[in-house]
Amino acid sequence: MARKTKAEALETRHQILDAAEQVFLRQGVARTSLQQIAEAAGVTRGAVYWHFENKSALFHAMMERVLLPCECALETAERATAENLLQALVAMALMPLRELAQRPHVQRVFTIAMHLTEYNDELQEALQRQREGIAEYVEALHDTIARAQAAGLISAEQPPAVAARGLFALIDGLMHHWTQVPEQFDLMAVGRAGVVNWLRGQGAQAPEAVMAALDALAALQAGQPVRGACAAASAA
């Protein structure tokens, strides 16, 4: 039998990972066997073992194929300038929701990671990645909020650490509830309303105008290629 080319081997690898997502999503990671994944992928169990040493290795590879929603927002924080701090802050809050709502691939992996995985010793690396991503995201929110307070765009009455945690709790709670039953509410609509109310609570002037500005920018950028780290996630 002729050896597979690199392209064919890569295609098989992605085929196995795609199947793993579907089976994990249907019955959870702990209750899934490599044999079930092989059957779903239409390959032999040996083919699965050729690409992945065990289920933990397969799970890690599945997680590595995507940027989790909060990770995608970090680029926005890095590009924030004094002129667009409030817009950048709102974009950072809404981007995780948008990634989750608009990218089925991200939605599947996030749902598996949050609701269908028991993090035993073999999966601690994946859990640590999640925690580090959240910590970086909250830190980015903290820094942007602090800059917005210093610029007088929002009230400085609340410490940046407290405000950042409150905004993160809003976004994280929406993502967790929505992925449990996506049909129960419109994630982006509720998220936008929640962020507007958060801005009002922080003393921001005309938060609806900030949203309108972001909508106009999104309209101008529609159809343009995705750049940066999130491009890799969208291509997966």
N, C-alpha and C positions, 0 to 999 in steps of 0.2 A: 504494500500500500504506500502510495506517495505521501511524503511528509507535507503537512499543511504549510502554506506560506504564512508569513507574519501577519498579513492582512486577514487571512482566514482564521488564524488563531485568535487575533484580537476580536474579530466578529463573534467567534464562539464565546469568548470571555464575556463580552457585553450581553450576549444572548443569555448566558447563565445568570449574570447579575440582574438582567431585566426580569427573568423568571423568579429569582430570589425575592425581588421587591414584591411581586404579585403574591407569592406564597406567604411571605412574612406578613404582608398586609392582611391576608385572609385569615391566618390562623396563629400569628404571633411567632416570634423567633424561637422561643424555647420548645414549641410543639412542632417545629419544622425539622425534617431530616434532609440530609444531602440527597438521598434517593428521591425524595419528593421534588426537590428542586431540579434534579436531573430529568425527571419525567416531565416536569412543566416546561423545561427548556428544550426537550426533544433530543437530549444527548445521553450518553452513558454515564454511570456514576464515575467511571474511570476518567472520563473527560473533565468532570468537575474537580476531581482530585489532581488532575494534571495542572489545573490553573490555580487551585486553592488547597492549601494543606488541610484545612478543616473548616468547620462552619464559622468559627470566629474570624479566620482570615477572610472568608467570603463577606462576612458582615462588615469588616473594616473596609474592604474594597468598595462595597456598596456605599458606605458613608463618604469615602474619599471622592466619589464621583460627583458630589454636589457641594456647593457652598450652602451652609444652613442660612435661613433667612436673615438672621442678625449679622452674619458675617458679610453679606452683600452690602450692608449699609455703611460699613467702615470707610469705604472709598469716599462716600459723600462727606463724611466728617473731615477727611484729609483735604478736601477741596474747598471747605468753607472759608469764606473771606469776610472781612468786616462789613462788606456791603450786602452780603446775603446770609447772614447768620441765622435769622429767623426762618428763612426759606429752607436753609440746609437742615435746621433742627426738625422742621416738619417733614422734610423728605426722609431724614433718618428714621423718623417714627413710622412713616407710612411704607417705606420700602420693604421691610420684612413682611408686611401684610400683602403687599402687591406680589412679591415673589411667591408667597404661599398660594395666593388666590389664582394667579395666572400661569403657574408652572406646575402641571400635574406631577412631573418627576420629583420636584422639590416637595410637593405636598405628600407624595407617597413616602419618601424617605423620612421627612419630619414626623409624620404620623407613626411610622414604625419606631423611630428613635424615642419619641415621647410617650407613646401609649402601649407599645407592643413588644417591649424589650425588657428583660430582667438583666440588670447589669451585674453579672457575676465577675469573678476575678479576671476571666479571659477578655471581658469587654470593658475593663476599666479605662483602657486607652481611649475608647470612643467617648466614654462618659467625661473623661478629662478634657477632651477636645471641646465638647459642648460647654463645659464650665468655663474654659478659657475664652471661648468665643463670646459667651454672655458677659464675662468680666470686661473684655475689650470693648464690647458694645456699650455697656453701662458707663465705662470710663469715657468713651467718646461723647456720649450724651452729657455727662458731667462737665467735660471741658467746654463743649459748645454752649451749654446753659450758662456756665460761669462767664464766658465771653459775652453772651447776650445780655446778662445782668450788668456787666461792666459797661456795656455800650448803652444801657438804659432802655433796651428793647423789651425787657420783661422785669418784673419786680425782683429786687434783691432780698425781699423779706424772708424767703425760704432758702435755706442753704442749698447749694447746687447738688450736693450728694443726696439730699432728701427729694428734691425735685426730679433728679435723674431716676431715682428708684421708683418714684410714683409713675413717671412716664413709662418706664420699662414694665412695671406691673400691669399697666393698661394694655400695652402691646402684647406682652407675654400671655396674659389672661385671655385676650381675644383669640390668639393663635391656638392656645390649648383647647378652648371651648369649641372653636369652629372646626378643628380637625376631628373632634369626636363626632360631630353631626354637622357636616358642611351645609346641609339644606336648611338649618335652623335660622340662619340670618345671613345677610349680605355683609361679608367681612369688610370690604372697602368702605361701604356706606357707614357702617357702625364705627369703623376705625376713624374715618374722617370726622364724624360727629364727636367722637371721644377726644380726638386731638384738639379740635376747636375748643371744646369745653376745658381741656387742660390748659390751653393757651390763655383763655379768659381767667382761669384761676390764678395764672401767673402774672396777670395784669398786662398782657400783651394788647396792643392797640389793633383793632380791626383784623382779627384772625381770619375772618372770611376772605379779606383781601389777599392775605398770604396764600390761602388755598387757591384763589382765582389766579394768582400769579404763577403758581406751580402748575395749574391746569393749562395755562397758556404756553408755558415752557414745554410741557409734555406734548402739546399739540404741534409745536414747532419741531420737536425732535422725533415725532412719529415717523417711522419708516427708516430712520437712520440706524446704522449698525450699532450693536451693543459693544461697548469697549470695556477694557479692564477685567478685573477678576470675575465679575458676574457674567462676562461673556462665556467663560469656560463652563459655568454652571448651566447657562441656557443652551449650550451646544451639546451637553451630555445627553 
